[in-house]
Amino acid sequence: MTVRRVKRNNLGLHDKAPTAPLSCILRSGHTVEEKATLLKQLWAMFQDLTGFGTDQVAMSLCEISSINAMEMGQIMPAVGLHEG
């Protein structure tokens, strides 16, 4: 967690406020709409759990190839493809 200065009034006085920068990793292949929905859901969940204000959260998505992800001992298939 980082701390940044937040302008509180027109006189230029600042107070420190906690800021949470979040980097989220997901497999590539999701639509723009899916990513937007995911970001909104994660944002709301994080704010509900922490009480942080909208100006105290920064969130980004980083897409990686499915071959760079592993879950339960298996390399992840590409989004939309199912093995079996």
The 8 nearest C-alpha neighbors of each residue, nearest first, counted from 0:
[[1, 19, 18, 20, 2, 17, 21, 3],
 [2, 0, 18, 17, 19, 3, 20, 16],
 [1, 3, 17, 18, 16, 15, 0, 4],
 [4, 2, 15, 16, 5, 18, 17, 1],
 [3, 5, 15, 14, 13, 16, 6, 2],
 [6, 4, 13, 14, 7, 15, 16, 3],
 [7, 5, 13, 8, 12, 11, 4, 14],
 [6, 8, 13, 5, 12, 14, 9, 11],
 [7, 9, 10, 11, 6, 12, 13, 5],
 [10, 8, 11, 7, 12, 6, 13, 5],
 [11, 9, 8, 12, 7, 6, 13, 14],
 [10, 12, 9, 8, 13, 6, 7, 5],
 [13, 11, 10, 8, 7, 6, 14, 9],
 [12, 14, 6, 5, 7, 4, 11, 15],
 [15, 13, 5, 4, 16, 7, 6, 12],
 [14, 16, 4, 3, 5, 2, 13, 17],
 [15, 17, 2, 3, 4, 18, 14, 5],
 [18, 16, 2, 1, 55, 3, 19, 15],
 [17, 19, 55, 1, 2, 56, 0, 16],
 [18, 20, 56, 0, 57, 55, 21, 1],
 [21, 19, 57, 58, 56, 18, 22, 0],
 [22, 20, 58, 57, 19, 23, 59, 56],
 [23, 21, 59, 58, 60, 24, 20, 61],
 [22, 24, 60, 61, 59, 21, 25, 58],
 [25, 23, 61, 60, 62, 22, 26, 63],
 [26, 24, 62, 63, 61, 27, 23, 60],
 [25, 27, 63, 65, 62, 64, 28, 24],
 [28, 26, 62, 63, 64, 29, 25, 65],
 [27, 29, 78, 26, 30, 77, 79, 62],
 [30, 28, 27, 33, 34, 31, 78, 26],
 [31, 29, 33, 32, 34, 28, 35, 27],
 [30, 32, 34, 33, 35, 29, 36, 28],
 [31, 33, 35, 30, 34, 36, 29, 37],
 [34, 32, 30, 36, 35, 31, 29, 37],
 [33, 35, 37, 31, 36, 32, 38, 30],
 [34, 36, 32, 38, 37, 33, 31, 39],
 [37, 35, 33, 39, 34, 38, 32, 40],
 [36, 38, 34, 40, 35, 39, 41, 33],
 [39, 37, 41, 35, 40, 36, 42, 34],
 [38, 40, 42, 36, 37, 41, 43, 35],
 [41, 39, 37, 43, 42, 38, 44, 36],
 [40, 42, 44, 38, 43, 39, 45, 37],
 [43, 41, 39, 45, 40, 44, 38, 46],
 [42, 44, 46, 40, 45, 41, 47, 39],
 [45, 43, 41, 47, 46, 42, 40, 48],
 [46, 44, 48, 42, 47, 43, 41, 49],
 [45, 47, 50, 43, 49, 51, 48, 44],
 [48, 46, 44, 45, 50, 49, 43, 51],
 [49, 47, 45, 46, 50, 44, 51, 43],
 [50, 48, 46, 51, 47, 45, 44, 52],
 [49, 51, 46, 47, 48, 52, 45, 53],
 [52, 50, 46, 49, 55, 53, 56, 45],
 [53, 51, 55, 54, 50, 46, 56, 49],
 [52, 54, 55, 56, 51, 46, 57, 42],
 [53, 55, 52, 56, 18, 51, 57, 5],
 [56, 54, 18, 52, 53, 51, 19, 17],
 [55, 57, 19, 18, 54, 53, 20, 58],
 [58, 56, 20, 21, 19, 55, 59, 18],
 [59, 57, 21, 20, 22, 56, 60, 23],
 [60, 58, 22, 23, 21, 61, 57, 38],
 [61, 59, 23, 24, 22, 62, 58, 25],
 [60, 62, 24, 23, 25, 63, 59, 22],
 [63, 61, 27, 25, 26, 24, 60, 64],
 [64, 62, 26, 27, 25, 65, 67, 61],
 [63, 65, 66, 67, 27, 26, 62, 68],
 [66, 64, 67, 77, 75, 26, 68, 76],
 [65, 67, 64, 68, 74, 75, 76, 69],
 [68, 66, 65, 64, 63, 69, 74, 75],
 [69, 67, 65, 66, 75, 74, 70, 64],
 [68, 70, 74, 73, 75, 72, 71, 67],
 [69, 71, 72, 73, 75, 74, 68, 76],
 [72, 70, 73, 69, 74, 75, 68, 76],
 [71, 73, 70, 69, 74, 75, 68, 76],
 [74, 72, 69, 70, 71, 75, 68, 76],
 [75, 73, 69, 68, 66, 76, 70, 72],
 [74, 76, 65, 69, 68, 73, 66, 70],
 [77, 75, 65, 80, 78, 74, 81, 66],
 [76, 78, 65, 80, 79, 75, 28, 26],
 [77, 79, 80, 28, 76, 26, 29, 27],
 [78, 80, 77, 81, 76, 28, 29, 82],
 [81, 79, 77, 78, 76, 82, 75, 83],
 [82, 80, 83, 79, 76, 77, 78, 75],
 [83, 81, 80, 76, 75, 77, 79, 74],
 [82, 81, 80, 76, 75, 73, 79, 77]]
